[in-house]
């Protein structure tokens, strides 16, 4: 069942898992992307773990905090837009695998944002009826 809380939980788990992988294997990830610096991957991993904790918190609340969910959606949309800029502009001279992974993650995050928007709208409609 795709309730808003379930989508938030899936977002939290996938963000957290990705963040932990980036923290644990930054050099491997940098090599996959064809760059020498691993620190940006470590920093992204730390951000994702913090983000996942926020999203997990939102998913476990008794009643949905609409403002918090809107912030989560906004952050997801910013991630997608930034990814499109990186891939479209080929800003970092990544490998094909690097750009493909960036695109795949952006698609996943876009799906999370879409499902969260839909879930929030459904909750708002149900509340007004």
Helices and strands as residue ranges (DSSP letters): H 4-24, H 26-33, H 39-60, H 66-89, H 96-128
